[in-house]
Amino acid sequence: MFFEDGSSFRDILFIEFKIVTLVTLAGKNHALDHPLDEIEKMVDASVFFRVNRQTLVSIHGIKNVENDYGRLNVYVTVGPQDYVSVSREKTVAFKHWLGQ
C-alpha cells in the first residue's frame, strides 16, 4: 500500500483509533476507512503490535520503552504525543513481541 506522498507500510510508526489515523515517519497523517480491528488483521504481526484499544505501534517507530510504576510507556519517534501506554493486559505479550 502506497500513499500520495510515496510512503509505504515500512514508513508507518503507529496507527491510532478514533478516526483511524496512520502516522508516517515523515510525520504525515492519513485517515483510513477501515476500523482498527480490520487493520490489525491486515498488517504484519512481527512489525505491528496492538498496545491498547486505540493504538497499533510499529517496531520501526519505537524510540524507547519505559516502565512507569508497572505500566509500560512506548515512546515513538514522531506523533501527536510523546508516548502511548501499553495496556496491563498486553504488557507480557508486548515484552515477548519485543524479544524481552
Backbone as a printed PyTorch tensor [residue, N CA C, xyz], in Angstrom:
tensor([[[  0.8480,  -1.1710,   0.0000],
         [  0.0000,   0.0000,   0.0000],
         [  0.8940,   1.2350,   0.0000]],

        [[  0.6810,   2.1100,  -0.9450],
         [  1.4450,   3.3450,  -1.0220],
         [  0.4970,   4.5320,  -0.9240]],

        [[  1.0020,   5.6190,  -0.4130],
         [  0.2050,   6.8020,  -0.1720],
         [  0.6630,   7.9190,  -1.1020]],

        [[ -0.1040,   8.9900,  -1.1310],
         [  0.1700,  10.1010,  -2.0480],
         [  1.5880,  10.6470,  -1.9140]],

        [[  2.1430,  10.6340,  -0.6990],
         [  3.4820,  11.1870,  -0.5030],
         [  4.5840,  10.1610,  -0.7520]],

        [[  4.2150,   8.9610,  -1.2680],
         [  5.2000,   7.9250,  -1.5600],
         [  5.4890,   7.0090,  -0.3910]],

        [[  4.8370,   7.2190,   0.7540],
         [  5.0460,   6.3820,   1.9320],
         [  4.5060,   4.9850,   1.6780]],

        [[  5.0720,   4.0180,   2.3760],
         [  4.5820,   2.6440,   2.3210],
         [  4.4260,   2.1330,   3.7460]],

        [[  4.0240,   0.8730,   3.9060],
         [  3.8510,   0.3030,   5.2440],
         [  5.1300,   0.3690,   6.0730]],

        [[  6.2950,   0.2790,   5.4480],
         [  7.5560,   0.3490,   6.2070],
         [  7.7690,   1.7230,   6.8310]],

        [[  7.0750,   2.7420,   6.3350],
         [  7.2170,   4.0960,   6.8450],
         [  6.2860,   4.3910,   8.0160]],

        [[  5.3960,   3.4630,   8.3570],
         [  4.3880,   3.7070,   9.3920],
         [  5.0020,   3.5620,  10.7770]],

        [[  4.7510,   4.5390,  11.6190],
         [  5.2020,   4.4820,  13.0040],
         [  4.1510,   3.8530,  13.8910]],

        [[  2.9210,   4.3110,  13.7620],
         [  1.8250,   3.7540,  14.5400],
         [  0.5060,   4.1140,  13.8920]],

        [[ -0.5520,   3.4280,  14.3210],
         [ -1.8930,   3.6520,  13.8080],
         [ -2.7990,   3.8390,  15.0160]],

        [[ -3.5600,   4.9170,  15.0480],
         [ -4.4220,   5.2190,  16.1820],
         [ -5.8830,   4.9770,  15.8650]],

        [[ -6.6430,   4.7360,  16.9180],
         [ -8.0870,   4.5830,  16.8530],
         [ -8.7280,   5.9640,  16.7550]],

        [[ -9.9610,   6.1190,  16.9870],
         [-10.8210,   7.3030,  16.8640],
         [-11.2160,   7.3650,  15.4020]],

        [[-10.8810,   8.4380,  14.7140],
         [-10.8950,   8.3790,  13.2570],
         [ -9.5650,   7.6930,  13.0090]],

        [[ -9.6030,   6.5210,  12.4470],
         [ -8.3620,   5.7490,  12.3400],
         [ -7.3740,   6.5540,  11.5210]],

        [[ -6.2740,   6.9150,  12.1790],
         [ -5.2570,   7.7590,  11.5760],
         [ -3.9330,   7.0160,  11.5520]],

        [[ -3.2960,   7.0420,  10.4250],
         [ -1.9980,   6.4320,  10.2470],
         [ -0.9830,   7.5680,  10.2220]],

        [[  0.1090,   7.4410,  10.9740],
         [  1.1470,   8.4720,  11.0070],
         [  2.4370,   7.8600,  10.4590]],

        [[  3.0690,   8.5410,   9.4900],
         [  4.2830,   8.0320,   8.8630],
         [  5.5310,   8.6190,   9.5180]],

        [[  6.6850,   8.0630,   9.1470],
         [  7.9640,   8.5700,   9.6440],
         [  8.1610,  10.0440,   9.3180]],

        [[  7.5860,  10.4840,   8.2120],
         [  7.7050,  11.8850,   7.8030],
         [  6.7520,  12.7910,   8.5780]],

        [[  5.9600,  12.1990,   9.4940],
         [  5.0210,  12.9830,  10.2800],
         [  3.7130,  13.2640,   9.5670]],

        [[  3.4800,  12.6170,   8.4420],
         [  2.2370,  12.7940,   7.6860],
         [  1.1280,  11.9480,   8.2960]],

        [[ -0.0760,  12.5040,   8.3440],
         [ -1.2460,  11.7870,   8.8500],
         [ -2.1350,  11.3760,   7.6780]],

        [[ -2.6710,  10.1590,   7.7620],
         [ -3.5890,   9.6580,   6.7360],
         [ -4.7910,   9.0540,   7.4440]],

        [[ -5.9840,   9.5070,   7.0950],
         [ -7.2070,   8.9130,   7.6270],
         [ -7.4800,   7.6240,   6.8510]],

        [[ -7.9010,   6.5810,   7.5610],
         [ -8.1890,   5.2960,   6.9360],
         [ -9.6750,   4.9910,   7.0350]],

        [[-10.1740,   4.2430,   6.0710],
         [-11.5910,   3.8980,   6.0180],
         [-11.9260,   2.6010,   6.7480]],

        [[-10.9460,   1.9460,   7.3310],
         [-11.1630,   0.6590,   7.9890],
         [-11.0570,   0.8120,   9.5000]],

        [[-11.8420,   0.0390,  10.2520],
         [-11.6780,   0.0550,  11.7030],
         [-10.3350,  -0.5760,  12.1000]],

        [[ -9.8660,  -0.2250,  13.2620],
         [ -8.5750,  -0.7010,  13.7330],
         [ -8.5130,  -2.2280,  13.8060]],

        [[ -9.6230,  -2.8750,  14.1590],
         [ -9.6570,  -4.3430,  14.2060],
         [ -9.3170,  -4.9500,  12.8440]],

        [[ -9.8460,  -4.3710,  11.7750],
         [ -9.5600,  -4.8630,  10.4220],
         [ -8.1080,  -4.5970,  10.0400]],

        [[ -7.6330,  -3.4100,  10.3530],
         [ -6.2560,  -3.0520,  10.0150],
         [ -5.2850,  -3.9780,  10.7360]],

        [[ -5.5830,  -4.2970,  11.9760],
         [ -4.7250,  -5.2050,  12.7460],
         [ -4.5690,  -6.5480,  12.0300]],

        [[ -5.6170,  -7.0180,  11.3800],
         [ -5.5730,  -8.2860,  10.6420],
         [ -4.8050,  -8.1520,   9.3250]],

        [[ -4.6980,  -6.9330,   8.8100],
         [ -4.0600,  -6.7010,   7.5120],
         [ -2.5470,  -6.5210,   7.6050]],

        [[ -2.0510,  -6.1100,   8.7630],
         [ -0.6280,  -5.7870,   8.8910],
         [  0.1700,  -6.9730,   9.4150]],

        [[  1.4690,  -6.9250,   9.2490],
         [  2.3890,  -7.9730,   9.6790],
         [  2.5520,  -7.9220,  11.2000]],

        [[  2.1560,  -8.9960,  11.8790],
         [  2.2060,  -9.0400,  13.3460],
         [  3.6410,  -9.0320,  13.8870]],

        [[  4.6180,  -9.3010,  13.0520],
         [  6.0020,  -9.2060,  13.5250],
         [  6.4900,  -7.7590,  13.5140]],

        [[  5.7510,  -6.8850,  12.8180],
         [  6.1210,  -5.4710,  12.7160],
         [  5.2050,  -4.5890,  13.5530]],

        [[  3.9160,  -4.9520,  13.6500],
         [  2.9370,  -4.1340,  14.3610],
         [  2.3860,  -4.8730,  15.5700]],

        [[  2.1890,  -4.1230,  16.6670],
         [  1.6080,  -4.6890,  17.8800],
         [  0.5240,  -3.7490,  18.3870]],

        [[ -0.5990,  -4.3150,  18.7630],
         [ -1.6940,  -3.5010,  19.3230],
         [ -1.4380,  -3.3400,  20.8140]],

        [[ -0.9590,  -2.1670,  21.1980],
         [ -0.5600,  -1.9280,  22.5860],
         [ -1.7400,  -1.6190,  23.4990]],

        [[ -2.8480,  -1.1520,  22.9130],
         [ -4.0630,  -0.8690,  23.6800],
         [ -5.2390,  -0.8220,  22.7040]],

        [[ -6.4250,  -0.4950,  23.1830],
         [ -7.6120,  -0.4870,  22.3070],
         [ -7.5050,   0.5280,  21.1760]],

        [[ -6.7410,   1.5870,  21.3800],
         [ -6.6950,   2.6780,  20.4160],
         [ -5.5000,   2.6750,  19.4740]],

        [[ -4.4540,   1.8890,  19.7740],
         [ -3.2020,   2.0980,  19.0470],
         [ -2.4950,   0.8090,  18.6420]],

        [[ -2.1070,   0.7590,  17.3720],
         [ -1.1580,  -0.2320,  16.8550],
         [  0.1710,   0.4990,  16.7240]],

        [[  1.2480,  -0.1000,  17.1650],
         [  2.5500,   0.5540,  17.0590],
         [  3.4730,  -0.3070,  16.2050]],

        [[  4.3120,   0.3470,  15.4160],
         [  5.2810,  -0.3440,  14.5690],
         [  6.6050,  -0.4580,  15.3060]],

        [[  7.2630,  -1.5860,  15.1290],
         [  8.5910,  -1.7730,  15.7180],
         [  9.5460,  -0.6930,  15.2040]],

        [[  9.3120,  -0.1900,  13.9930],
         [ 10.1710,   0.8320,  13.3950],
         [  9.9790,   2.2100,  14.0140]],

        [[  8.8710,   2.4130,  14.7380],
         [  8.5910,   3.7180,  15.3160],
         [  8.9130,   3.8330,  16.7930]],

        [[  9.3760,   2.7350,  17.3940],
         [  9.6540,   2.7550,  18.8380],
         [ 11.0310,   3.3430,  19.0920]],

        [[ 11.0430,   4.4250,  19.8640],
         [ 12.2850,   5.0740,  20.2400],
         [ 12.7900,   4.5070,  21.5660]],

        [[ 11.8450,   4.2480,  22.4890],
         [ 12.2140,   3.8000,  23.8290],
         [ 10.9790,   3.2200,  24.5110]],

        [[ 11.1960,   2.3220,  25.4540],
         [ 10.1140,   1.7850,  26.2790],
         [ 10.5310,   1.9630,  27.7290]],

        [[  9.6490,   2.5790,  28.5160],
         [  9.9570,   2.8250,  29.9250],
         [  8.8760,   2.2520,  30.8170]],

        [[  9.3000,   1.7370,  31.9520],
         [  8.3790,   1.2360,  32.9690],
         [  7.9990,   2.4040,  33.8670]],

        [[  6.7120,   2.6670,  33.9800],
         [  6.2090,   3.7770,  34.7810],
         [  5.2540,   3.2280,  35.8290]],

        [[  5.8100,   2.8270,  36.9650],
         [  5.0190,   2.2730,  38.0620],
         [  4.1640,   1.0920,  37.6100]],

        [[  4.7920,   0.1600,  36.9160],
         [  4.1030,  -1.0430,  36.4790],
         [  3.4380,  -0.9480,  35.1230]],

        [[  3.3420,   0.2200,  34.5690],
         [  2.7570,   0.4060,  33.2300],
         [  3.8940,   0.7380,  32.2650]],

        [[  3.8490,   0.1330,  31.0780],
         [  4.8630,   0.4210,  30.0750],
         [  4.4230,   1.5790,  29.1920]],

        [[  5.3280,   2.5100,  28.9810],
         [  5.0980,   3.6190,  28.0620],
         [  6.0230,   3.4350,  26.8700]],

        [[  5.4530,   3.4650,  25.6710],
         [  6.2070,   3.3120,  24.4340],
         [  6.3960,   4.6980,  23.8310]],

        [[  7.6370,   5.1460,  23.7850],
         [  7.9540,   6.4450,  23.2000],
         [  8.1910,   6.2560,  21.7110]],

        [[  7.5010,   7.0620,  20.9110],
         [  7.5840,   6.9430,  19.4630],
         [  8.3830,   8.1010,  18.8830]],

        [[  8.9140,   7.8950,  17.6860],
         [  9.7970,   8.8950,  17.0870],
         [  9.0670,  10.1260,  16.5750]],

        [[  7.8090,   9.9620,  16.1190],
         [  7.0110,  11.0720,  15.5960],
         [  5.5710,  10.8280,  15.9910]],

        [[  4.8330,  11.8770,  16.2750],
         [  3.4170,  11.6830,  16.5370],
         [  2.8080,  12.7980,  17.3370]],

        [[  1.4870,  12.7100,  17.5430],
         [  0.7760,  13.7590,  18.2550],
         [  1.0460,  13.7460,  19.7540]],

        [[  1.6640,  12.6850,  20.2430],
         [  2.0030,  12.6010,  21.6620],
         [  3.3760,  11.9670,  21.7800]],

        [[  4.0110,  12.1540,  22.9260],
         [  5.3530,  11.6130,  23.1240],
         [  5.3580,  10.0980,  23.2470]],

        [[  4.3120,   9.5540,  23.8670],
         [  4.2900,   8.1170,  24.1050],
         [  2.8640,   7.5970,  24.1130]],

        [[  2.7570,   6.2750,  23.9970],
         [  1.4840,   5.5780,  24.1770],
         [  1.7060,   4.5400,  25.2640]],

        [[  0.6840,   4.2940,  26.0540],
         [  0.7900,   3.3240,  27.1380],
         [  0.3210,   1.9540,  26.6730]],

        [[  1.0380,   0.9320,  27.1040],
         [  0.6490,  -0.4470,  26.8330],
         [ -0.3550,  -0.8380,  27.9070]],

        [[ -1.4940,  -1.3990,  27.4950],
         [ -2.4860,  -1.8180,  28.4850],
         [ -1.8940,  -2.9210,  29.3650]],

        [[ -2.3560,  -2.9920,  30.5900],
         [ -1.8410,  -4.0090,  31.5270],
         [ -2.0370,  -5.4140,  30.9780]],

        [[ -3.1530,  -5.6370,  30.2790],
         [ -3.4440,  -6.9600,  29.7240],
         [ -2.4600,  -7.3540,  28.6290]],

        [[ -1.8580,  -6.3750,  27.9760],
         [ -0.9770,  -6.6500,  26.8330],
         [  0.5080,  -6.5650,  27.1810]],

        [[  0.8360,  -6.2160,  28.4120],
         [  2.2250,  -5.9800,  28.7960],
         [  3.1140,  -7.2010,  28.5680]],

        [[  2.7040,  -8.3700,  29.0320],
         [  3.5260,  -9.5770,  28.8920],
         [  3.7110,  -9.9240,  27.4160]],

        [[  2.6270,  -9.8800,  26.6460],
         [  2.7020, -10.1810,  25.2140],
         [  3.5720,  -9.1680,  24.4800]],

        [[  3.4890,  -7.8980,  24.8840],
         [  4.3030,  -6.8580,  24.2500],
         [  5.7880,  -7.1030,  24.5130]],

        [[  6.1410,  -7.4300,  25.7370],
         [  7.5410,  -7.7290,  26.0570],
         [  8.0320,  -8.9250,  25.2450]],

        [[  7.1870,  -9.9280,  25.1130],
         [  7.5380, -11.1100,  24.3060],
         [  7.7380, -10.7020,  22.8370]],

        [[  6.8500,  -9.8510,  22.3190],
         [  6.9440,  -9.3680,  20.9390],
         [  8.2670,  -8.6260,  20.7160]],

        [[  8.6880,  -7.8590,  21.7250],
         [  9.9550,  -7.1290,  21.6290],
         [ 11.1740,  -8.0350,  21.7970]],

        [[ 10.9290,  -9.2550,  22.2610],
         [ 12.0280, -10.1810,  22.4880],
         [ 12.6490, -10.0620,  23.8570]],

        [[ 11.8820,  -9.5350,  24.8070],
         [ 12.3910,  -9.3670,  26.1770],
         [ 11.9140, -10.4890,  27.0750]]])
